[in-house]
Amino acid sequence: MTLEGRFGPVGALRRAGAGPLVLLVPGYTGSKEDFAPLLDPIAEAGFEVVAIDLPGQMDSAGSEAEADYLPEPLGVFLAELVEKFAAERSVLLTGHSYGGLVCRRAVLAGAPVAGLTLMDSGPADLPVGPRRHMLDIGEPVLRDNGVPAVHKILEVLNGQSPRWQRMSPAQRDFLGARFLRNRAEALLGMGSGLRTEPDLVAELARELRASNTPALVVCGENDDAWPASAQRDMADRLEADFSVVPDAAHSPAIENPETLLATLIPTWQAWTG
């Protein structure tokens, strides 16, 4: 399905349900398909569920301005989308990784949510480590030579990854094609956001308390982006529930969806019951 946002059409996957709407927001270089293992179980639990592409990703239109892909302007885009859904039913907002930074900006921009879930998303910019290093070395290549040049580097790196080698040819083909559909401006803008986003946990905590909005922080036990310890501390500061998904790293929706769902669905049911 296609929705409409401030930058144009928004790619989305939707499953019908009678209850509140769960809105799933992907991370950097991600897309709505990252949530595919979750969609049917969430709908079967009685929720409406919609997974979207952020602007500049996969099937979503985007802007030519890199600054439009920072968390704050994307948060405004998302808040407007939430407003449309909230006119019909309550919305539970969930953001993965960079999508979590965007979701909290949406809440700070006034998005009327009934609950907020931050998945493998940290309190501020991406800490020093392999993922941050890849952003640093990839930016000049992307800026000078475009998305295909960066994709060639990723192909070499992925060839050395056991996880990549375990994927089926169809999965590898999809991920390659998806990366090539990212707008360069989106990758540059989001990459900048991952390196510059300030710590807004105190502001978000005040907003959640003022609106009496429940929150959950959940992450893979081996997250290699923001450490689980940093996310636990963020949950404490937000007075939010916290859960760790075993046998998962940065993408528990793909790596261990059953255990992730065993946390998400009961939590959401308690919020809306």
ZIKATA-V60442 format. One record per residue. RES is the residue in one letter. PSI is psi as a letter, one per 30 degrees, with the letter a starting at -180 (none if undefined). BURIAL is 1 if it has 24 or more other ideal C-beta (glycine too) atoms within 12 Angstrom, else 0. Layout:
# ZIKATA-V60442
RES PSI BURIAL
RES PSI BURIAL
This chain:
# ZIKATA-V60442
M l 0
T k 0
L a 1
E k 0
G a 1
R f 1
F g 1
G a 0
P k 0
V j 1
G k 1
A l 1
L k 1
R k 1
R k 1
A l 0
G l 1
A f 0
G a 1
P l 1
L k 1
V j 1
L j 1
L k 1
V k 1
P l 1
G a 1
Y k 1
T g 1
G a 1
S l 1
K e 1
E f 1
D f 1
F g 1
A e 1
P f 1
L f 1
L e 1
D e 0
P e 1
I e 1
A e 1
E f 0
A f 1
G g 0
F l 1
E k 1
V k 1
V k 1
A k 1
I l 1
D k 1
L l 1
P k 1
G f 1
Q k 1
M c 1
D g 1
S k 1
A l 1
G a 1
S l 1
E f 0
A k 0
E e 1
A f 0
D f 1
Y g 1
L l 1
P e 1
E e 1
P e 1
L e 1
G e 1
V e 1
F e 1
L e 1
A e 1
E e 1
L e 1
V e 1
E e 0
K e 1
F e 1
A f 1
A f 0
E e 0
R l 1
S l 1
V k 1
L j 1
L k 1
T k 1
G k 1
H k 1
S c 1
Y e 1
G f 1
G e 1
L e 1
V e 1
C e 1
R e 1
R e 1
A e 1
V e 1
L f 1
A g 1
G g 0
A k 1
P i 1
V l 1
A f 1
G l 1
L k 1
T k 1
L j 1
M j 1
D h 1
S k 1
G a 1
P f 1
A a 1
D l 1
L k 1
P l 1
V k 0
G a 0
P e 0
R e 1
R e 0
H e 0
M e 1
L e 1
D e 0
I f 0
G f 1
E e 1
P e 0
V e 1
L e 1
R e 0
D e 0
N f 0
G l 0
V e 1
P e 0
A e 0
V e 1
H e 1
K e 0
I e 0
L e 1
E e 0
V e 0
L e 0
N e 0
G f 0
Q g 0
S k 0
P e 0
R e 0
W e 0
Q f 0
R f 0
M l 0
S l 0
P e 0
A e 0
Q e 0
R e 0
D e 0
F e 0
L e 1
G e 1
A e 0
R e 1
F e 1
L f 1
R f 1
N k 1
R k 1
A e 1
E e 1
A e 1
L e 1
L e 1
G e 1
M e 1
G e 1
S e 1
G e 1
L f 1
R f 1
T f 0
E k 1
P l 0
D j 0
L g 1
V e 1
A e 0
E e 0
L e 1
A e 1
R e 0
E e 1
L e 1
R e 0
A e 0
S g 0
N h 0
T k 1
P l 1
A l 1
L k 1
V k 1
V k 1
C l 1
G k 1
E f 1
N h 0
D k 1
D g 1
A d 1
W k 1
P k 1
A e 1
S e 0
A e 1
Q e 1
R e 1
D e 0
M e 1
A e 1
D e 0
R e 1
L f 1
E h 0
A l 1
D l 1
F k 1
S k 1
V k 1
V j 1
P l 0
D h 0
A l 1
A c 1
H f 1
S i 1
P f 1
A f 1
I e 1
E e 1
N i 1
P e 1
E e 0
T e 1
L e 1
L e 1
A f 0
T e 1
L e 1
I e 1
P e 0
T e 1
W e 1
Q e 0
A e 0
W e 1
T f 1
G none 0
